[in-house]
Amino acid sequence: MLHLLYILAFTVIAFLTINNLIRSLITVSMDSQKRPAKSANSYNPYGYPMTSHPELLDEAGQLINEPLLVIRSVTVEDARQQLDAIYNSSPSATKEQDEEI
């Protein structure tokens, strides 16, 4: 009897899931067929207002035109030395060194 209850419950869940999937697909297809209203200022293919993220603006509200992240090439040995220095400066490293002595 319990097996039939499980089968019935999972069948209902499967039908609800498939129904939701079909409704979502229809909604997405309807949204993609709508033509956005073109703005006189700039071309925006999605029709949403053009706004910038606050982190991309300076104090005066102008867009920043510089790289926000600079990655430096590091050798494996340099990375190991830096990690060892961080590990040795941690409080747990001093306890382990005291236990070894």
C-alpha positions in Angstrom: 0.0 0.0 0.0 2.8 2.4 0.8 4.4 1.7 -2.5 1.3 2.8 -4.3 1.2 6.0 -2.3 4.8 6.8 -3.3 4.1 6.1 -6.9 1.0 8.3 -6.8 2.8 11.2 -5.0 5.8 11.1 -7.5 3.4 11.0 -10.4 1.6 14.1 -9.2 4.9 15.9 -8.6 6.1 14.9 -12.1 2.9 16.2 -13.7 3.2 19.5 -11.8 6.8 19.9 -12.8 6.2 19.2 -16.5 3.2 21.6 -16.4 5.4 24.3 -14.9 8.2 23.6 -17.5 5.7 24.0 -20.4 4.3 27.2 -19.0 7.8 28.6 -18.5 8.8 27.7 -22.1 5.6 29.4 -23.5 6.3 32.5 -21.4 9.9 32.7 -22.6 8.9 32.3 -26.2 6.2 35.0 -25.9 8.7 37.4 -24.3 11.4 36.7 -27.0 8.9 37.5 -29.8 8.0 40.9 -28.4 9.8 43.7 -30.1 11.3 46.2 -27.7 10.5 49.9 -28.0 13.6 51.7 -29.4 14.9 54.6 -27.4 16.0 57.8 -29.1 19.2 58.0 -26.9 20.8 54.6 -27.5 20.2 51.2 -28.8 19.3 48.6 -26.2 18.2 45.3 -27.6 16.4 44.2 -24.4 14.3 47.3 -24.0 15.5 47.9 -20.4 16.8 51.2 -19.2 20.6 51.5 -19.5 22.0 51.8 -16.0 25.5 51.2 -14.7 26.5 49.3 -11.6 27.5 51.7 -8.8 31.0 50.2 -8.5 31.7 51.2 -12.1 31.1 54.9 -11.3 33.6 57.4 -9.7 32.7 60.1 -7.1 31.3 62.4 -9.8 29.0 59.7 -11.2 31.1 59.2 -14.4 32.0 55.7 -15.8 35.5 54.5 -14.8 37.6 53.8 -17.8 40.4 51.7 -16.2 41.0 48.1 -15.5 39.4 47.1 -12.2 41.4 43.9 -11.7 45.1 43.5 -12.4 46.5 40.0 -12.2 50.2 39.5 -11.7 51.9 36.4 -12.8 53.4 34.5 -9.9 55.7 31.5 -10.0 54.9 28.4 -8.0 57.8 28.9 -5.7 56.7 32.5 -4.9 53.2 31.3 -4.2 54.5 28.5 -1.9 56.7 31.0 0.0 53.8 33.4 0.5 51.5 30.5 1.7 54.2 29.3 4.1 54.6 32.8 5.5 50.9 33.1 6.0 50.7 29.7 7.7 53.7 30.4 9.9 52.3 33.7 11.0 49.0 32.1 12.1 48.3 31.4 15.8 47.8 27.6 15.2 51.3 27.3 13.7 53.0 28.6 16.9 51.1 26.0 18.9 52.2 23.2 16.6 55.8 24.4 16.7 55.7 24.5 20.5 54.4 20.9 20.7 57.2 19.7 18.5 59.9 21.0 20.8 
